[in-house]
């Protein structure tokens, strides 16, 4: 605990004393003689707009030469995938990123055993997120190898997947036999559904880690129908690194060696000590050891549910979440004005017989629309409408339509639920 607090103090000092982006924050700090948690809670949240405004030199502590570091390859500029409001250019520090990832492996016994740093790894993600990309023709496997990493997909959107792409992915996994398969849950679920329907047996990696997207219970259902490998969620972002890792008991543990986490109430709510109302709050991350881009109370954009008690695994340091509840932009509102997280919506829809995929849009405080894909012959649309009425209340207008295809966002990732009105408008209802 003493080392963790020292890291928190050191990062705060680097930010407030040396980094131009935080100059306006200095008067908010109650001072170095105060409790470190009180100091952090007194500060505002760092937003993506803040990073855009100060990029690149305002993000770098005084005394460091960013141009020289780029010239020698120590850092580079990268742009995240995302919609217009989420895409962001960052200062990329590979050495810091690798250290953050290694630290997260210790939070799960399987990853601690199989992730050695030299292990073979296959990655199934949108090419807009990671790996080589092709707009037209498929890429040979040799063009999708980078060191020990095999990138299984070269397309930005599932709409670009050619016929037989799922078969190729499964064949390459079986041939490469990675120790870790890292995947977008939506993409791996698609491959798993194809395997189940085609009768193709999947090779079983020692570990599957899900990242990049919200892992729907429907994704997990499809994946576990085909893969018996341990499946764990790894949570983080390009800006903040590896923030949480799922343990063997399904809890999400803070990567305290690499970051600090503050849980911040939803807009309009007040915090009582460390506890957010209802145990639900926004995730704010402070990075440790990223010399070229120290981030303090960076709002990742996601909502977490704090665990009600201690985890049976015995890991108790830092914040423990029972679940990541989805994006803040996915936070919806029931007819009575109470907040409804994507996690709650997802669990309700996952219980619908025959439902495979969905996309929910709350277009106004009084109207929810949902597109669904069900198994042939199922009554998934009717079941989804009933489930959503139970979540949002009988006075909420709920429209459900069956569709043949659901496409990802411009980022190549799937956002399964979204609110299309402001939080201020929700508060007025």
N, C-alpha and C positions, 0 to 999 in steps of 0.2 A: 504493500500500500504506500509506503514511503517513497519508493521509486516512482510509482505512478503519479503521486502528487507532485514530485519534483519535475517530472516530464510536463505535467500540466502547467506548472509555474514557468518552466523554461520556454515553452511555446508561447505563453502569454507575453513574456518579456520580449521575445523576438518580434512578435507582432506589434505590440504597443510601442516599444522603444526604437525599433529599427525599420519597420515596414510601412511605406507611405500609405498603403491602402487603409490602414487603421488609424490614421492621424485624428480623425473626427471622433474616435472611440475613447480617446485617452481621458477625457473629462468624465466619462461614465464609470471608470474604474475606481472602486472605493479605496484602493491602495494595497501595496504589497504586505502590509501587516494584517490584513483581513483574511478570513477563511477563503481558501481557493475556490470553493464552490459558490460562495457569495459573490466573489469577483466575476466568475463566469456568468452567473445569472443576471448580473447588473448590465451585461453587454448586450447589444442588439444581435440579431441574426445576420450572418453574411449571406447575401443572395447572389444568384448568377448574374444579375444586373451589376452588382458591385464589381464582380470579376471582369465583366465586359468593359466597364467604365475605366478600370485601372490597368487593364492588360496592355503590354506585358510588364513594363518596368515598375509600375506601382505595386506589383505582387512580390517583388524581390527585395529582401532586406538590404539596407544600405551597407556598402562595403563589398558587395558581390558584383562581379562583372558578368552580366547575362550574355552579352554578345560574345565574350571570350569563351564562356561555357558552351554556347551553341557551336562555336567554331571548332572546339575540340571534341564535340559529340557527347558531352556530359548531359546535356538537356536538349530538347527539341520542342517544337510547337505541334500540338495535335488538336484536331477538332472532333468533338463528340458527335455521334449521330443523334438525331432528335428532331422534333418539330421546331418551328421557328423560335418559339419561346424557350426551348430547352437546349438547343444546340449551343455549344460553347467551345471556344478555343482555350486550350490549357497549356501550361508549361509542363512538359512531360519529363519526369525523372525516373528512368528505368530502374536504377539501383534502389531508390526508395520504394518503388512499386513492388519489386521482387522481395524486399525485406518484409513489407506489409503482408504479402501473400504467404511467405514462409511462416510468419508469426500466427496466421490464422489456422494453419494446419494442425497446430497443437490442440485446438479446441474440439477436435473430434478424433476418437481413437483410430478410426480407419484411415483418415487422411494423415494422421501422425505416423502411421505405419507405412502406407504405400507411396506417399508423396515425399520423395527423397530430394527433389531438385534436379535429379538426372533421369527421372522416370519418363516413360513414353506417355504422351497426352494427345488425345484427339479432341477437337473442338467443333461443336455443331452450333453455329450461330449465323445470324445475318452477316453477310460480307460488309454491310455498312457499319457494323460494330467492330469487327476484327477480321484479320486475314486478307488474303488476296481476293480480288473482285473481278468478275467478268460480266460485261453487259450483254454479251451475246453467247458465244460458244462456250461449252464446258471447258474447264482447265484440266490438263493432265495432273495426275496425283503428284508428280515430281514438282509441278509448279505450285502445289499447295502444301509443300513441306517446308518448314522453317526450323532447322535444328531438330529438336525432339518433338516438335509439334506438327500434327497433321490436321489441316483445316478441311473439314468434310464438306463444306458448302461454299461455293464461290459466288452465289447469287444474293442480291440485296433484298429481294422480296420472294415470298413463296409463289407469287404469281409467275415468276420466271423459272420455277423448277421444271425441268424437262421430264418427260415420261421416263420412268425407270430410275429417277434420282434417289428415291428411298432405297431401292434395291442396291444401288451403288454404294450408298452410305453404309448400309448394313454389311455389305461385302468388305468394304475397306476397314471397318471396325474389326471384323473377324480376322482379316489378314494382318493388320497392324498390331492387334491385341494390346491396346493401351492400358496402362495401370489406372489412368483416370480418364473418364469421358466427361468433359465439361460441355454443358448444353443449355441453349434456350429451352425452357420447358415446353413452349408451344411447338417448337420444331421437333424435339424428341418425341413428344406425344403424337405428332403427325406420322413420324417414322414408325412408331410403335403400333398405331392403328393400322397402318399399311401391312406391317408384319403379321399382325393378328389375322387380318382378313385374307392374306396371301398364304398363310401357313408357313411362313419363313421363320426359322429359329434364329434368335439373336445371340451373338456371342456375349458373354457376361463379363463386363469389366469389373475389376476389384472394387471400384468406386465410381459413382456417378454424382457429379456436382451440378446443381441447377443454379443458374445465375442469369443476368441480363434482364429478366422479366419477373413479374409477379407469378409465382408458381400456383396455378389454380389446382384445386382438388380434382377437377376433371382431367387436367394434365397428368397428375400423379396417378389417377386411376388407370389411364391409358398406358402410362409408362410401366407401372407395376404389373400390368397384365402380361407384359412381354419380358421385362427385365427383373430378375430377382436380386440383382446387385444392390448393395447399400446405396440409398439415394439421399443426399443431404443438400440443403440450401446454403449457398454462400452469398452473402449480401454485401454490396459496396457500390462504389461509383468510380468513374475515371478520376474525378477530382479528389475524393476522400480515400481511395484505396479500399482495402478489405476491412469492413467495419464490424460485421457479425458473421458467425459461423454456427451452423446447427450441430448440436451435440447428439449423442446416441439416444437421448430421451426426447428429442424433438424440440428442445429449447434453443433459442438464438442467443449466443453469448458474445458480448462485446470483445473485440480484439484489443485488449487493454495495452498490449505491448506496442501497438501501432497507432492508437487513436484514443481520444476521449469522446464520450457520447453524452449529450444533454438531451433530455426529453422535455419538449416545450409544448405547453397547452395549445389546443386548437384555437384559432382566432376567436376572440370574444370570451374565452374561458380564463380563469385565474388558477395559478398553481399553488398548492399547499406543500411547501418543502420540496421534496423530490417527486412527489406523487401528482400526476396529472389527473384531472377529473375522469372517472371511469377507467383509469389506467391506460388511456389512449392519448398519445401525443405525437408531435412531429419530431423527427430525428434530426438532431444537429450534431455534426461531427467536427472534431478538432484533430488535425493530423499531427503526428509526432515524427520529427526527423526529416521532413521534406524541406531541406535548406533553401531551395529555390522558389518555393511557393507555400509558405505557411498559411494554413487555413484555420480560422478560429470560429467556432459555432456556425459552420457552413450548413445551411438548410438544404439537405439532399433532395427534399420534395416528397418524402414518404412518411407514412404514419405507422407507428409501432404500438403494440399492446404489451405493457409491462407485465411480467410474470407476477402472479399473486403471491408466490412463496418461493422458497429455495428450490433449486433443481436437484434431483436425485444424483446427478453426476458429480456433485460436490463443488463445481466451479461457481464461485460466488462473487468474484471481483468484477466491478463495473456493472453495467446495465444488462439485465437478462430480459429478453422478450419472449412471451409465449407465441407471438406471431408478428410478422410484418403484415399490416392490414391493407397495404396498397398505397397508391399515390394520393397526395392531397387533392389533385385534380379529379381523383376518382371518388372523393368523399361526397356522398349523396345525402339527401334529407327525406325523412318520412313525411307523411301528410301532416303529422303533428309538429313538425319542425325539428325533431330529434335527429342527430347525425346517424348516418348509416354508412359504415365503411365497406370498401370493396370486399374485405374478408368475410363480412357477414353475408353480403349478397352471394358471394361465391359458394359458401357452405350451403346456403339454401338451394341454389341451383344444382349443386353437385348431388343433391338427394333426389333429383328428378330422374325417373327411369327413362333410359334411352337417350338422354341428352349428351351430346359430345362436345359441342362448342357453343359459345354465345358471345354477343357483343351488346352491352347495355349502355344506353345514353339517357341520362335524366336531362331532358331538354328544358324543363321549367320546374318550379317547386310543386307543380300539380300534374306533371306528365312524365311518364317513364316509357321509353321504347326499347324493345329488346329483339335482336335478330338471333335466331337459333338454328343449329344444325343438329338433327336427331338421327338415330339409327333408323334404317328402313322399317316402316311399319309401326314405329313408336308414336306415342302421343306426347312427344317432348314439348311442343308448343303449348298445349293445354296445361301440362304439368308446370312449365316455367311460369305461365301467367298466374297460376294458383300460388306458386312459391313466392313470387314477387309481391302479390297482394298481401301475403302473410308478413313480408318484411316491411313494406311501405305503408300498409294500412288500407282498409277497404275503400276509403275515400280518394285514394290516389288513382288517377287514370293510368292504366297499364296496357300498352299495346305490344303484342308479341307476333312476330312474323317468321315463318320458316324460309330459309334461304339456302342456296346451293353452295355458296362460297363466302368466306370471310377473309378479308385482306388485312395485312398489317398496316401500321402507320408509315409515314414517310421515312421514319428511322429504320424500318425493317422489323421492328418489334411490334408485338401485339399489346394494345391497351384495351383490356376487356371491359372496362367500365369508365365512364367519364361524365362529369357534371358540366353542363353548358351554360351555367349562370354563375354569378359571383357569390362569394360567401356573404357579402353585404346584402345581396338580394335575398338570400336564404334567411338571414337574420330578421328581415322585415316581415316574414310570413307569420 
